[in-house]
Amino acid sequence: MMERGCLWNSFIMVGRVSAFPPLIRRTVPGLLESFESVLPPGIAATGRGALRKLYASIPAPSFSGEVLAACPSHLLVLHCAKLRWTDLGDPSRVVTLLGRLGVQGVSRAGLAAPGPKLVSGQN
């Protein structure tokens, strides 16, 4: 399929944070309202119990299928050649990637340690 010009969805999204809630509100009615009912405006969290109860009570929508596919006019697809995928779901993979990029002095234990944050493109 790739040879015929099909694209692979890497599910990398770039956008303003403020653009996503209206899409979710429009396509999955009630989902954001559920969170707003336990998270008053300006408060980061009201306790684990309220959030656990909320997560147990709401359906698990497919973000791609129910939100993005329902709003194609709000989306843009870019063909990006010569990119590679790296699954950074494990600290050892992060350390390996940083080593390939020439970043020195980072260990698996160091990833969890408090201190300065590594920011892409900065020393």
N, C-alpha and C positions, 0 to 999 in steps of 0.2 A: 504494500500500500504506500509506503514511503516513496518508492521509486515512481509512483504515479502522482506524486505531489501532495499526498495526504500529510496532515500535520499531527504530531503527538501532543496531547494535552499534558503539559508538565504541571499544571495547576499552580502556576506562579501568577499571583495577582498583584497588580500595582494600582493603587488608587487612594484617594483621600478616604480616611476613616469615615468621614461624614457621608460618603456616598453609599456605603453598604447598608446602614440601617433602613433608609427608605426603600431599597430594593427588597430587603427581607420583610419589611412591614407590608409591602405591596403583594408579595408572592406567598408568604407564609403568615397569613393574618393571625394575630394573637400571640405569636412567639415572643416578639419584643415586649409586648404588654405583660406577658408572664414574668419576664425579668424585671420590668419596671415596678411590678407589684411588690417585689421583695427587695429591690435596690432603689431606694428613693434617689432622686436627682442629686448629684454631687457626693454620694456616699459610695465608696468602693465595694464594701461588703457588709452584710448585716448578720453574718454568722453562717457557719458551715451547715447547721441544721436546716435553715430556711432554703439554702441553695440545694442541698441534697434532696429535700422534699420536692423542690421545683423540678430538678433534673429527672427525678423518678416519675413525675406526672406529665411531662411533655413528650410528644413524639420526637423521634430523631429524623428530621427531614434530610433529604439529600440536597446539600447546598448546590451542587452542580445541576442536578435535575430539576429541583423545585424553585431555585432562585435564579441562577444564571441562565439556564435554558429558557426560562419564562421571560427574560428581559434581553433578548439579543441586540436590540437597538442601543443598549447601554454598554455593550462590550466591543472590544477590539482584539483581533488576533494578529500577532506578529510572528513572522518567520525569522527565527534566530539561528543562523548557521554556526557550526563549530562550538556549540555549547555542550557541556557534559553534565550529567546528573551525579550528585553525590548525596547519599542518604546520611544525614548528620544526626540520626536518631540515637546515637550512642557516643559517649565521650571519646572512646578510642578512635572512632572514625573522624571526629573533629581534630584530634591531635595529629592523626595521619595526614589529613588535608593541610593543616597548618604547616606541618613539616615539608610537604611538597611545595608549598608556597614560600618556603624560606623563613617562616616565623620561628624564631628560636626561643627556648626557655619555657615552653608550654608543656605541661604534663597533664595526664588524666586527672590527677589529684588537684592540680592547679586550676582546672576549669571550675571546680566547685568552690574554690577559695575566694573570700572577699578580696576586693582590690580593684584596680583600674580595669575597665572594660576594653576588650579588643574591638576596635571599630574599623571596618573594612576601608581601606584606602588611606588610613592614617598610621603613623608610627607611634 
